[in-house]
Amino acid sequence: MDKSFEDQIKYKLIKDVEPLPDSYTERISTLIEQLQESKAERTIKFNIKYAAIILGLFVLGASGTNAAVHVYQQYLSSMSQTEKEQLNKKTQRLLEELDHFSRDLSKEERGKIESLRKKYENDGMFPEEKIIEIDHKDEVMKGELVYCYENSTFYLPDEELTDEDILKIIDFWERRDYAVKEKNKGERGLIKEQKISQEEAVRIAKNILQKLYKLEMENAESIVEFDPAEVSDEEAIPSYLISFTGQALSCDAIVEIDAKEGIVKRVAIDDKSKEECVSGIKVDEDRCRKCLNEIYSFLSVLGEKDYVDEIRLIYKYRKDGTLNRGNIKYLVKLNDESAYVFLYSVNTQTIYQFYEMTTYKDVLKQEKDNAKIQKQSGIMTKNKVIMK
């Protein structure tokens, strides 16, 4: 994680190669920074190496002691040390930090990715064989399903993918994430920049959730993951990822705490009774403007209220005027050119996620680039300054 979670993300798209569908990452899309786009056009907007940590937190926090999850965990833990090391090593060397498909997926294939992923994790439905992995594009075998490390691309056969093919893809994602997560776990305690203890990080996380969301955190269960985030042999920007669950909480939550300074980098909550992202809701800009008071309240708690330079309102909508995924984004520029992003759910009427960004202009550029891509699929973008 370079200076902030977003700094390590490389927004590079391979021409004429479609990005991964949102369906696979739906369960963690409210926990990490992502632009809320249509399932047909979504790219994974988070670092592959970092995603493993979030993925592990969600599975442990949300699944509890379910027997089926034990089968899933047992399957992953059965990976040999050699396999984990090789997967991690190749992942760390990736030039592209976004996975791609070599052709458009059909609607049926996209639907199967979601349904089979659930069966993979909940029912222990694993592929009979692992996907073929190659290092270079010139090794691609026409008609064969392979993953190429050179450009982070799944090369697909022309015909419709079978259930076995899709399970191989899902299996590769899961095994890769697990391998990277295990590597990060083994590096705990090696980071000189780790100045905040785990106990102090948990205290900070509980305090911010109590202040912002009025949650009663005294009996909340927590799971802590430490991310060493080594930028180089000489530099690291470590952080704690703290997941809170429990019957006493009205929502589950994840908080990222900088392990050097104790700064809150990101907060994400998941309402237990309502979905944060619901399509088909009409846009109400008057209501959007009223949310500014809540944004300022959050910024005040974070100690940033007096440094606000401007605030942008951003949302995705369809031709019928309804929000694409029922959420609104507020991009806050601070006077040092850094930024905060707040995601507001119209359905739950809460700010369900916010995170810090190092460079405002980079975020704005990416928003504009995404808008051009999504317009081709009928998803419009409203992006305007509402406070300056």
C-alpha positions in Angstrom: 0.0 0.0 0.0 1.9 3.1 -1.2 1.0 6.2 0.8 -2.6 5.2 0.6 -4.5 2.2 -0.5 -5.1 3.7 -3.9 -1.5 4.6 -4.7 -0.6 1.1 -5.6 -3.5 0.6 -8.0 -2.5 0.9 -11.7 -5.5 1.8 -13.8 -4.2 0.2 -17.1 -6.6 -1.4 -19.5 -5.5 -3.7 -22.3 -7.0 -2.6 -25.6 -10.0 -4.7 -26.7 -9.7 -6.9 -23.6 -12.7 -6.8 -21.2 -12.1 -6.4 -17.5 -13.4 -8.9 -14.9 -17.1 -8.7 -14.0 -18.3 -7.2 -10.7 -20.2 -10.3 -9.8 -17.1 -12.1 -8.4 -16.2 -9.2 -6.1 -19.7 -8.2 -5.0 -19.3 -9.4 -1.5 -16.3 -7.2 -0.9 -17.1 -4.2 -3.1 -18.6 -2.3 -0.2 -15.5 -2.9 1.9 -12.9 -1.4 -0.4 -12.6 1.5 -2.7 -14.4 0.9 -5.9 -16.3 3.0 -8.4 -19.9 1.7 -8.4 -20.3 0.7 -12.0 -22.5 -1.7 -13.9 -21.8 -5.4 -13.6 -21.3 -5.6 -17.3 -18.5 -3.1 -17.3 -16.9 -3.2 -13.9 -13.1 -3.6 -13.5 -11.6 -4.8 -10.3 -10.3 -1.5 -8.9 -8.2 -2.8 -6.1 -4.7 -4.2 -5.9 -4.6 -7.9 -6.5 -2.0 -8.4 -3.8 -4.0 -6.3 -1.3 -7.3 -7.9 -2.1 -6.2 -11.2 -0.5 -6.2 -9.6 2.9 -9.7 -8.1 2.6 -11.0 -11.4 1.1 -9.6 -13.3 4.1 -11.2 -10.9 6.6 -14.6 -11.2 4.9 -14.6 -15.0 4.8 -13.6 -15.3 8.5 -15.8 -12.5 9.7 -19.0 -13.3 7.8 -18.9 -17.1 7.7 -18.3 -17.9 11.3 -18.2 -21.7 12.0 -20.3 -22.8 9.1 -19.2 -26.4 8.2 -19.2 -25.6 4.4 -16.8 -22.8 5.0 -14.5 -25.2 6.8 -14.4 -27.4 3.7 -13.5 -24.3 1.7 -10.8 -23.2 4.1 -9.5 -26.8 4.4 -9.2 -27.0 0.6 -7.1 -23.8 0.4 -5.0 -24.7 3.4 -4.1 -28.0 1.7 -2.0 -26.0 -0.9 1.6 -27.1 -0.7 4.2 -24.6 0.4 5.8 -24.7 -3.0 2.5 -23.9 -4.8 1.9 -20.9 -2.4 5.4 -19.6 -2.9 5.2 -19.8 -6.7 1.7 -18.2 -6.9 2.8 -15.4 -4.6 6.1 -14.8 -6.5 4.4 -14.6 -9.8 1.7 -12.3 -8.5 4.2 -9.9 -7.0 5.9 -9.7 -10.4 2.7 -8.8 -12.3 3.0 -5.8 -14.6 -0.7 -5.4 -14.8 -2.6 -5.2 -11.5 -5.9 -5.8 -13.2 -7.1 -9.2 -14.5 -8.7 -9.2 -17.9 -10.6 -11.6 -20.2 -9.6 -12.0 -23.9 -13.2 -11.7 -25.1 -16.5 -10.4 -23.9 -18.3 -12.7 -21.5 -21.9 -13.6 -22.3 -24.7 -12.8 -19.9 -25.0 -16.5 -19.1 -21.3 -16.7 -18.3 -21.4 -13.7 -16.0 -24.3 -15.2 -14.1 -22.5 -18.5 -13.7 -19.5 -16.8 -12.2 -21.6 -15.5 -9.4 -23.6 -18.7 -8.8 -20.6 -21.0 -9.1 -18.5 -18.8 -6.8 -21.2 -19.3 -4.1 -21.1 -23.1 -4.7 -17.3 -23.0 -4.6 -17.2 -21.3 -1.2 -20.4 -22.6 0.4 -20.8 -26.1 -1.0 -17.2 -27.1 -1.7 -17.7 -27.4 -5.4 -14.1 -27.3 -6.8 -12.8 -27.9 -10.3 -11.5 -31.3 -11.3 -8.3 -29.7 -12.6 -6.5 -26.4 -12.1 -6.3 -23.8 -14.8 -3.2 -23.8 -17.1 -0.9 -21.0 -16.3 1.6 -19.5 -18.8 4.2 -16.8 -18.5 4.1 -15.3 -22.0 1.5 -14.5 -24.6 3.2 -16.5 -27.3 2.5 -19.6 -25.2 -1.3 -19.2 -25.6 -3.0 -22.3 -27.0 -6.0 -21.5 -29.2 -9.1 -23.0 -27.8 -7.6 -23.7 -24.4 -8.5 -21.8 -21.2 -5.2 -20.4 -19.8 -4.1 -17.6 -17.6 -1.1 -15.5 -18.9 1.0 -13.7 -16.3 2.6 -11.4 -18.9 -0.6 -9.3 -19.3 -2.8 -10.7 -16.5 -5.3 -12.1 -18.9 -7.5 -15.1 -19.0 -7.5 -16.4 -22.6 -10.9 -18.1 -23.3 -12.1 -20.5 -25.9 -14.5 -19.0 -28.4 -17.3 -21.3 -27.3 -19.4 -20.8 -24.2 -17.4 -21.6 -21.0 -18.4 -24.8 -19.2 -19.0 -25.0 -15.5 -15.6 -26.6 -15.2 -14.0 -23.7 -17.0 -15.6 -21.1 -14.7 -14.7 -23.1 -11.6 -11.1 -23.1 -12.8 -11.1 -19.3 -13.1 -12.7 -18.9 -9.6 -10.3 -21.5 -8.2 -7.3 -19.5 -9.6 -8.6 -16.3 -8.0 -9.1 -18.0 -4.6 -5.8 -19.9 -4.6 -3.9 -16.8 -5.6 -5.5 -14.6 -3.0 -4.9 -17.2 -0.3 -1.2 -17.6 -1.3 -0.6 -13.8 -1.0 -2.5 -13.6 2.2 -0.4 -16.4 3.8 2.8 -14.6 2.6 1.7 -11.3 4.3 0.8 -13.2 7.4 4.3 -14.6 7.6 5.9 -11.2 7.4 4.2 -9.8 10.6 6.6 -8.3 13.1 9.3 -7.6 10.5 8.3 -4.0 9.7 10.3 -1.3 11.4 7.7 1.4 10.6 5.1 -0.5 12.7 4.8 1.9 15.6 1.1 1.4 16.5 0.3 -1.8 18.4 -2.5 -4.1 17.4 -4.4 -3.2 20.7 -4.0 0.5 20.0 -5.2 0.1 16.4 -8.4 -1.8 17.6 -9.0 1.0 20.2 -8.7 3.7 17.5 -11.0 1.7 15.2 -13.7 1.2 17.9 -13.5 4.9 18.8 -14.1 6.1 15.2 -17.0 3.7 14.7 -18.6 4.9 17.9 -18.2 8.5 16.9 -19.3 8.3 13.3 -22.0 5.6 13.5 -23.0 5.6 17.2 -22.2 1.8 17.3 -21.9 0.1 20.7 -18.4 -1.4 20.3 -17.8 -2.7 23.8 -18.7 -6.4 23.0 -17.9 -6.3 19.3 -15.8 -9.2 18.1 -12.8 -8.2 16.0 -10.5 -9.9 13.6 -7.2 -8.2 12.9 -5.0 -8.6 9.8 -1.7 -6.8 9.5 -0.6 -5.7 6.0 3.2 -5.0 5.9 2.8 -3.3 2.5 6.5 -3.3 1.7 7.1 -0.6 -1.0 10.8 -1.6 -1.3 13.5 -3.3 0.8 14.0 0.0 2.7 10.4 1.3 2.9 7.1 0.0 4.1 3.7 1.6 4.7 2.0 -0.9 7.0 -1.6 -0.9 8.2 -4.0 -2.9 10.3 -7.3 -4.1 8.7 -9.8 -4.6 11.6 -13.1 -6.4 11.0 -15.9 -6.1 13.5 -18.8 -8.5 13.8 -21.3 -9.6 16.4 -25.0 -9.8 17.2 -24.7 -6.6 19.2 -23.9 -4.6 16.1 -26.5 -3.4 13.6 -23.8 -3.7 10.9 -20.5 -5.3 10.2 -17.5 -3.0 9.7 -13.9 -2.9 8.5 -11.5 -0.1 9.5 -8.0 0.4 8.1 -5.6 2.0 10.5 -2.1 3.3 9.5 0.3 1.3 11.6 2.9 4.1 11.7 0.7 7.1 12.7 -2.6 5.6 13.9 -4.5 7.5 11.2 -7.9 6.2 10.0 -7.4 5.4 6.3 -10.7 3.8 5.5 -14.0 2.7 7.0 -16.6 0.5 5.5 -19.9 -0.8 7.0 -22.3 -3.5 5.9 -25.9 -3.1 7.0 -27.3 -6.5 8.2 -30.9 -5.7 7.3 -30.6 -3.7 4.1 -28.5 -3.8 0.9 -26.3 -0.8 0.3 -26.4 -1.0 -3.5 -29.8 -1.3 -5.0 -30.6 -0.3 -8.5 -33.7 1.4 -9.8 -33.8 4.3 -7.4 -34.6 7.8 -8.8 -31.9 10.5 -8.5 -32.8 13.2 -5.9 -30.1 15.9 -6.1 -31.8 18.0 -3.3 -31.4 15.0 -1.0 -27.8 14.6 -2.2 -27.0 18.2 -1.2 -28.5 17.6 2.2 -25.9 14.9 2.8 -23.2 17.6 2.8 -24.0 18.2 6.5 -23.2 14.5 7.2 -20.0 14.7 5.1 -18.8 17.7 7.1 -19.7 15.9 10.4 -17.5 13.0 9.3 -14.7 15.4 8.3 -14.9 17.1 11.6 -14.3 13.9 13.5 -11.4 13.1 11.1 -9.9 16.6 11.8 -10.2 17.6 8.2 -13.3 19.9 8.1 -11.3 23.2 8.1 -9.1 22.1 5.1 -11.9 21.4 2.6 -11.3 23.1 -0.8 -14.2 21.7 -2.8 -16.7 18.8 -2.9 -17.9 17.1 -6.0 -21.1 15.1 -6.4 -20.7 12.0 -8.6 -23.3 9.4 -9.5 -24.0 6.9 -12.3 -27.4 6.7 -13.8 -29.3 5.0 -16.6 -31.4 6.5 -19.4 -34.5 6.2 -17.3 -33.0 8.5 -14.7 -32.5 5.8 -12.0 -29.2 5.3 -10.2 -27.2 2.4 -11.6 -26.4 0.9 -8.2 -28.3 3.2 -5.8 -25.3 5.1 -4.4 -23.8 8.5 -4.6 -20.2 9.5 -4.4 -18.8 12.6 -2.8 -15.2 13.5 -3.8 -13.7 15.9 -1.3 -10.6 17.9 -2.2 -8.4 19.2 0.6 -6.2 22.2 0.3 -3.1 20.1 0.3 -4.4 18.4 -3.0 -5.2 15.1 -1.1 -8.8 13.8 -1.1 -11.4 11.8 0.7 -14.1 9.7 -1.0 -17.4 9.2 0.6 -20.0 6.6 -0.7 -23.6 7.2 0.3 -26.3 4.6 0.0 -29.8 5.9 -0.9 -31.4 2.7 0.3 -29.8 2.6 3.8 -29.5 6.4 3.9 -26.0 6.2 5.3 -22.4 6.9 4.3 -21.4 3.2 4.1 -17.8 3.7 3.1 -15.1 6.4 3.0 -11.4 6.4 2.3 -8.4 8.6 2.0 -6.7 9.3 -1.3 -3.3 10.9 -1.8 -3.8 12.8 -5.0 -7.1 14.5 -5.9 -6.3 15.1 -9.5 -5.6 11.4 -10.1 -9.0 10.4 -8.7 -10.8 13.0 -10.8 -9.0 11.8 -13.9 -9.9 8.2 -13.3 -13.5 9.2 -12.7 -13.6 10.9 -16.1 -11.9 8.0 -17.8 -14.4 5.6 -16.3 -17.3 7.8 -17.4 -16.2 7.6 -21.1 -16.0 3.8 -20.9 -19.4 3.4 -19.1 -21.2 5.7 -21.5 -20.7 3.1 -24.2 -22.8 0.7 -22.2 -25.6 3.3 -21.6 -24.4 4.3 -18.1 -24.3 8.1 -17.7 -22.2 10.0 -15.2 -23.1 13.2 -13.4 -19.9 14.9 -12.0 -20.2 18.4 -10.7 -18.9 20.7 -8.0 -21.5 21.3 -5.3 -19.3 23.2 -2.8 -16.3 25.4 -3.3 
